Structures are given as C-alpha cells and as structure tokens.
Amino acid sequence: MKRIIVAITGASGAVYGIRALELLRKMDDVETHAIVTSSGQRTIAHETDYTPGEVRSLADHHHNPRDIGAAVSSGSFVTTGMLVAPCSVKTLSGIANSYNDELVVRAADVCLKERRRVVLMLRETPLHAGHIELMARATNNGAIIMPPVPAFYTLPRSLDDVVDQTVARALELLDVVMPGIQRWDGTSVVPDDG
C-alpha cells in the first residue's frame, strides 16, 4: 500500500489537488492523506463547486493543517511522498527554508529529510528573482518543482483534459501511474492503457 500526502494550499488551481484525490481514490493500492489549508479552503469555495468538507472526504484520511503532531509530521510514518497541488509561494518559501510552523510545510520537510519525493505544483506567474531563488533552494533540498503547464501535444478538448493530463504526470513523479495518460512517441500521442 502506497501512502500519498496531498496538500491543497491557497494558490489558484485547487482543481489540481481535488483531481489528484479523485484519481487516487480509484487506486486500490494507494492510501491518501489530505491537508487543506485555510487559504486552500477559500480557494476551493471560490474556484470550484466543491465544499472543503467534500474535498476532505475524497481522502482516506485528512489532517488539520495546524496539527503539527499529525501522523504525517513524523518520519516514522512511512509515505511514498507528497504532492502540493496547488503550491502557493508562501508554501514554497516555507519548504525552501524548512520553516515548519504548519503541517503542510512540516510534512514536506519530513518527506525531504527521509529522501521521499515532494512534488510542488507551483502556481505563480510571472516570477521574480526571489521566486526563482526559492524554487532553486527547494530543488536543492530534494523537491521537484512542477508548474502545471499544459501539454498541448495531447490535443486537449476541454479544461478537464488539461487538468487530468497534468495531474497524471505529477502523480507519476510519485510512482503512481494512472491508466489513460497520453504519451508522446516521437511522432504522435499514444494513449497508455496502463
């Protein structure tokens, strides 16, 4: 059983974290642990038709973002890794600087110190030098920076197609391969039947 932590922070793009939880829910061999920050709850309410409670219920377990003593705050609680989708600059800064004042950053810091993968779907544009320095610092600490950039070679027909492909690629960085992901073969897109 793989344990994946999915954090939703206050940046625009809550749909990425929600869709990750929906896709992971279909996997028999994955246990999910959700952390939704207060800013993430606000973004969910503004950008989607979900309530924060409905989003939390998509996970096998959810943790209070202020509970620094939650299971996911300890390295002895084994996880495959963590997806922060979307990742705000505030969260990026906390992770880059190991500023563990809340559970999202603490859980990411624990994953990094245990050499587990942490994928940050940073949602910010344009970027200034401080953002770039934070991304470099987080990368040097072991995080993977994956801005949710659409793959237009898949010829998406809807926003859902874009979100699904992007989330599937992010989950793949955590060794969770989603069936149906479209792959480039050098000349055309080929669906992966898993």
N, C-alpha and C positions, 0 to 999 in steps of 0.2 A: 504494500500500500504506500503510495507516494502522498506526502503531505505538502500542500502548496498554500502559502500565505498570499492572499490577495488584498492589497490596501487600495482604498479609493480616497484620494485627497481632494483638496478644493480647486484644483485647476479645471478648466473646461475640458470636457471629454469623459464624463462619468460613464458614458455608454461603454467605453473600453473595459473598465473593471466589471461592469454589470455583465457584459457579454462573456468575459472570461469566466465568471462564476457560472453562467448558464451553460457554457460549453463543458466546463469541468464537472458540472453536476451529472452529465451524461456518461461520465467515465466511471466504470466500476472500481478501478484501481487507484482512484485519487480521492483524498480527504482534503477538504478546503477549510481554511481558517481566514475569515474576513475581518478586516479592520476598516471602519468607515469613520473618517474624522468628522468633526462638526462642520467644517467647511465643505467636506465631501457631501455631507447630508444636504447642505444648502444647494450645492450644485446639482445633486440628484433631483431635488424638488424643482429646480428651475429648468433643467435641460431635458428631463425625461417624464414619462407618465408613471414612473415607479415612486413608491414611498421609500424612505430609508429602511423601514421595517421589512418591506418586501425584498429589498436588496439583501439585507442581512439574512433573511430566511433562505436565500439561494445557497448559502454556505452551510457546510456541515456544522461548523462552529463559528461563532462571532465573538469578538473581544472588544471591550470598551477601550477606545483609543487612549484613555487616561490611565488604564490599568497597567502600570509598569511591571506588575508582578504576574501578568498572564503567562500561560504556558509558553507562548511563542517568544517570550522575553529571555528564555534560557537556552543556552547551547545544548543542554542535556535533552531538550525536547527536539528530537530529530525531525527535520523537514528537508524536502528536496530543494527548496528555495522560496523566493518571494518575487511577486510581481506587484509593482506600484503603478496603477493604471487608473486615472492619470497621475502623474507625478508633478506636483507644484514646485516652483523654485524654492519655496520655504522648506519643503521636504528634502529636495535635493541638497540644499545648504546644510540641513541637519545631518543627513547621511554623509556628505562630504567631510564634515567637521566632527563627526561622532558626537553630536550634541543630543544625548539621549534623554530628552525631557518628556517625551511622549512615546507611546507604544509603537507607532509606525517606524520611527527612527531607531528605537531600541531593537525591534525585531530585525530590521535591515542590518544594523550593526552586528547583531548576533550571527546572522547568516554569513556576513562577510568575514567575521573572525573565525568562524567554523569552516570557511572556504566553500560555502554554498553559494549558489548563484542568486543574484539580485538584479532584476530587470526593471529599469526605470523608464517608463513611457513619459518622458518629459514633454509637457505641453506649454511651450512658451515660444513666442516669436514676435519681433526679431530678437536676437540675442545681443547682449553687450559683453564686454570682456570679462566682467565678473561672473556671468553665467557660464561662459566658456571655461574659466578657471575652475569653477565648481564642478563642471562635468569632467574635466581632466582629473581633479582630485578624487572624485567618486570612482572614476575608472581606475586610477592608480590604486585605490583601496580594494578593487575587485568587482565593482558594479559594472553592469552592462547598460549603457545609455542607448535606448531605442525610441527615438521620437516616432510617433505614429504617422509615418509618411506613407501615403497610399501607393500601392503597386498598380500602376495603370496598365502594365502589360497584361494583366488579367482581364482587361476589358470589363470592369465592373458595370453593372446595370443599375445599381442602387447604392445608397449610403450603407445599407446593411452588408452588401458585398464587400465594400471597402473595410468596414469595421471587422467583419468576420476574418478576412484575409490577414489583416494587421494583427488581430488578437491571436490567431492561429500561429503566426510567425513568432510572436512574443512567447507563447506557451512552449513552442518548440525549443526556445533557448533554455527552458526549464526541463527539457527531455520529456515533454508531453506532446506527442504527435497526434494532431487532430486529423481524422479522415476528411477527405474532400479538399484539402489545401491545394491550391493550384501552384504548379512549379514550372519554371522556365526551363526548357530543354535545349536552348540554343537557337531554336527557330520558331518555336511556338509554345503556348501554355498547355501543359498536360495536367489533368486532374490526378491527384494522388488518391487512390482508392484505399489507402491505409494498409 
